[in-house]
Amino acid sequence: MKAWIPLVLLGLTLAGCQMQPGPPPERIEVIEIGEPSRTDERRPDAERPAPSPGRIARQVAFPVDEYASLEKRGSAAITGRLSLNGTPGGGETISVAPVTTYSAEAAEHALAGRAVEPADPRAREYTHTTRTDANGNFSLNGLPAGEFYVSGSMVNSRGERQVILRQVSLRNGQRLEVNLSR
């Protein structure tokens, strides 16, 4: 599998990822992404197209009302650094996605190393992304207040992509440092 594919899948998956109940702020998760497993646990839904091969079908519908209460932009900022075993994650994508009920199942599968079908485009509108510099540093401005997952991934010494995920709380105007390291 091409190295950039899991990263794209991660960004799409984290467009609103959440676990219920959510982990405490400061919790770091490392996810090893291998070949996604397949499942036959699909909700019969004639309106829903079949997921791409190797992806898990979503069972939870997009919660329009929950997302309607979220802001897309704000005055908060997150800065930090991505590293794995002391090696900086240069040129990697960092995603900041709101914690919502919609993505509880996506987070569950992501933490198990399985890919789910892409998030609803309406959820992706609330996900903020950036790329790290050569030293693994990143910065995202204009974030709204709320609960978010901050995530990035890197290839480890065995050639496997590992995801580092951290849940944070942001207030209006807050500048938060979030180091994604393992």
MARVO-694601 format. One line per field, with one value per residue (C-alpha): residue number from 1; x, y, z. Coordinates in nm, 3 decimals, padded with zeros to 5 digits. Example, Ala and Ser with C-alpha at 12.3 -4.5 7.8 and 13.67 -1.06 7.14 Angstrom:
2
nr = 1	2
u = 01.230	01.367
v = -00.450	-00.106
w = 00.780	00.714
END
This chain:
182
nr = 1	2	3	4	5	6	7	8	9	10	11	12	13	14	15	16	17	18	19	20	21	22	23	24	25	26	27	28	29	30	31	32	33	34	35	36	37	38	39	40	41	42	43	44	45	46	47	48	49	50	51	52	53	54	55	56	57	58	59	60	61	62	63	64	65	66	67	68	69	70	71	72	73	74	75	76	77	78	79	80	81	82	83	84	85	86	87	88	89	90	91	92	93	94	95	96	97	98	99	100	101	102	103	104	105	106	107	108	109	110	111	112	113	114	115	116	117	118	119	120	121	122	123	124	125	126	127	128	129	130	131	132	133	134	135	136	137	138	139	140	141	142	143	144	145	146	147	148	149	150	151	152	153	154	155	156	157	158	159	160	161	162	163	164	165	166	167	168	169	170	171	172	173	174	175	176	177	178	179	180	181	182
u = 00.000	00.133	00.253	00.017	-00.304	-00.333	-00.277	-00.562	-00.781	-00.693	-00.793	-01.124	-01.185	-01.110	-01.358	-01.535	-01.395	-01.500	-01.512	-01.794	-01.723	-01.433	-01.084	-00.956	-00.782	-00.407	-00.465	-00.244	-00.333	-00.096	-00.262	-00.073	-00.237	-00.198	-00.416	-00.773	-00.981	-01.306	-01.637	-01.980	-02.145	-02.335	-02.664	-02.916	-02.975	-03.069	-02.990	-02.631	-02.375	-02.140	-01.812	-01.485	-01.318	-01.139	-01.349	-01.610	-01.957	-02.078	-02.378	-02.449	-02.624	-02.482	-02.633	-02.736	-02.856	-02.534	-02.316	-02.547	-02.451	-02.075	-01.874	-01.647	-01.406	-01.294	-01.005	-00.819	-00.489	-00.295	00.080	00.298	00.537	00.491	00.760	00.798	01.084	01.261	01.239	01.050	00.754	00.843	00.587	00.308	-00.058	-00.207	-00.586	-00.800	-01.155	-01.442	-01.549	-01.904	-02.138	-02.134	-01.779	-01.790	-01.793	-01.523	-01.296	-01.361	-01.259	-00.964	-00.829	-00.852	-00.657	-00.953	-01.061	-01.421	-01.588	-01.520	-01.705	-02.004	-01.881	-02.075	-01.856	-01.536	-01.629	-01.548	-01.205	-00.895	-00.571	-00.215	00.125	00.430	00.755	01.081	01.124	00.773	00.637	00.282	00.042	-00.333	-00.511	-00.876	-01.007	-01.341	-01.383	-01.476	-01.350	-01.120	-00.902	-00.558	-00.390	-00.093	00.081	00.432	00.598	00.787	01.115	00.923	00.764	00.421	00.225	00.139	-00.127	-00.090	-00.420	-00.479	-00.805	-00.797	-01.034	-01.010	-01.151	-01.203	-00.874	-00.671	-00.330	-00.257	00.062	-00.006	00.296	00.214	00.499	00.558
v = 00.000	00.343	00.537	00.832	00.625	00.551	00.921	01.020	00.752	00.886	01.241	01.122	00.894	01.165	01.407	01.415	01.106	01.029	00.753	00.728	00.798	01.010	00.961	01.222	01.526	01.447	01.084	00.968	00.673	00.505	00.309	00.079	00.080	-00.236	-00.374	-00.289	-00.591	-00.664	-00.720	-00.839	-00.641	-00.404	-00.240	-00.326	00.013	00.031	00.403	00.362	00.267	-00.020	00.095	00.073	-00.268	-00.316	-00.055	-00.097	00.042	00.313	00.216	00.560	00.827	01.180	01.380	01.704	01.870	01.795	01.942	02.241	02.342	02.339	02.634	02.586	02.871	03.050	03.226	02.929	02.787	02.465	02.435	02.133	01.874	01.524	01.267	00.892	00.743	01.081	01.112	01.422	01.369	01.605	01.660	01.468	01.570	01.681	01.668	01.845	01.708	01.775	01.506	01.404	01.110	01.048	00.926	00.700	00.394	00.538	00.596	00.245	00.096	00.335	00.242	-00.123	-00.043	-00.082	00.175	00.289	00.439	00.813	01.055	01.245	01.560	01.770	01.630	01.696	02.066	02.079	01.911	02.133	02.004	02.122	01.972	01.956	02.128	01.936	01.929	01.793	02.128	02.233	02.519	02.556	02.889	02.989	02.690	02.706	02.628	02.269	01.913	01.789	01.502	01.607	01.335	01.262	00.954	00.839	00.528	00.338	00.147	-00.166	00.026	00.036	00.359	00.452	00.704	00.919	01.062	01.307	01.454	01.819	02.093	02.440	02.771	03.081	03.263	02.982	02.887	02.523	02.324	01.963	01.741	01.420	01.192	00.834
w = 00.000	-00.086	00.222	00.166	00.144	00.520	00.587	00.358	00.517	00.862	00.768	00.632	00.929	01.182	01.037	01.370	01.540	01.895	02.149	02.403	02.675	02.555	02.689	02.932	02.777	02.757	02.654	02.370	02.150	01.908	01.633	01.400	01.061	00.863	00.589	00.691	00.784	00.610	00.779	00.682	00.964	00.737	00.812	00.540	00.385	00.019	00.008	00.131	-00.136	-00.058	00.102	-00.086	-00.065	00.267	00.450	00.720	00.642	00.880	01.091	01.243	01.039	01.024	01.317	01.147	01.470	01.660	01.388	01.348	01.703	01.624	01.499	01.198	01.280	01.593	01.765	01.921	01.796	01.832	01.783	01.842	01.710	01.566	01.642	01.677	01.880	01.869	01.491	01.373	01.142	00.861	00.584	00.761	00.785	01.116	01.158	01.418	01.424	01.666	01.909	01.807	01.851	01.475	01.478	01.783	01.561	01.334	01.634	01.760	01.426	01.383	01.726	01.617	01.298	01.062	00.804	00.777	00.476	00.435	00.661	00.535	00.351	00.603	00.885	00.690	00.678	01.052	01.026	01.013	00.862	00.813	00.729	00.950	00.860	00.820	01.201	01.263	01.387	01.306	01.372	01.317	01.375	01.357	01.552	01.735	02.104	02.190	02.227	01.951	01.842	01.723	01.520	01.302	01.175	01.086	00.950	01.222	01.189	01.074	00.787	00.953	00.978	01.336	01.430	01.740	01.860	02.144	02.273	02.381	02.499	02.347	02.472	02.258	02.212	02.369	02.228	02.313	02.261	02.164	02.114	01.931	02.027	02.113
END
